[in-house]
Amino acid sequence: MLLSKFLQEAEAVNASLPVVVNRLVRLLSMSTSKSLPLRAIFKVWRELGLPDDFEDSVISRNPQLFRLYDAPEPNTHVLKLVDEIPNNHFTAAVENWRVTECCKDDCSVDRTEMQFSFKHQYPPGMWLSKSFRAKVKEWQRLPYVGPYEELGEKKRSKAGLMGLEKRSVAIVHEFLSLTVEKMVEVEKISHFRKCFGIDLNIRDLFLDHPGIFYLSTKGKRHTVFLREAYERGRLIDPDPVYDVRRKLLDIVILGRCRSLAAKLKPGEIGRVEEYGLQDENND
């Protein structure tokens, strides 16, 4: 059964190759140089839904899009877009949300502020002070350069720095939107920081915007989630690769429960179900 699920995951990944190619082009388009170190992409190949042989099945098979070349550093390769892509070629995920939200009768954001707004949602019971709400409202109105637009000269004025910070939020928001599970470890996304022109501490960026990002900490591992993509701990719009991975995880958890049950005394077996549920939440 486990082997069957692994095969199903491989099939789901292969079936989504056109989507994966688009994700990789988008990722490169957000880079200021339209290129990324191959080692950085290797860090997030599963998060992007890339096949494990993506150098051959994605990069080599699309020479009209990608070119791989040696970097000045020893044993380092860089992936670059072959042709320049116009600024308006791609639409960021947040733009799609703005259009959808603006058409609703019960629009949650003032339509006059919609042009530069992001969706915010907070955990139940989280208290928001009046000053915090005012700060968010001001931030929502702030213009910024989109993740697929040319950055140009960085302005060091207060307004310029605020705009750069918002652009960084937009880039990370788009990055997470491109991932299969709308989540990634902070350490992994940090490898893209300089390539995307982000001068800020990326972990602080997540903490400063709790309505957009959720930062999970387990030991030394920090993982960031896109809040709007989840409801009650589950993806709202899962793709086929995610569905197969969840089923695979369920099988692994079931195997753990059975293994534990075999070791427990008869009176303790009732705890196995609780153990499995806790384990799933931790994963």
Number of C-alpha atoms within 10 A of each C-alpha: 8 12 9 10 17 14 13 17 22 17 15 20 23 17 13 16 17 11 15 22 20 12 19 20 18 23 23 20 26 23 21 18 14 20 22 25 19 18 14 15 21 16 15 17 17 17 19 26 26 27 21 13 10 17 14 11 15 19 18 14 12 13 12 11 17 21 16 19 13 13 13 9 7 7 7 12 16 17 20 21 21 15 11 9 14 11 13 10 11 15 14 20 15 17 16 11 14 19 12 11 17 18 10 9 7 8 13 12 17 12 13 10 13 20 16 19 22 21 16 16 12 15 10 6 6 7 9 9 9 8 9 11 11 11 11 15 15 11 16 20 15 16 17 19 17 22 27 24 17 15 16 8 7 11 12 11 9 9 13 15 13 17 20 23 17 21 22 24 23 22 24 24 22 23 24 23 21 23 19 21 25 22 21 21 18 18 15 16 20 15 17 19 18 13 17 24 18 18 11 13 10 18 16 9 16 20 14 12 14 16 18 20 24 19 18 13 11 9 6 6 10 15 18 22 22 24 23 19 18 15 10 6 9 10 18 11 11 14 14 16 21 19 16 20 17 12 14 20 16 14 15 14 18 17 13 16 20 14 12 15 17 11 10 13 9 9 7 10 16 12 13 18 14 11 14 20 14 11 13 13 8 8 9
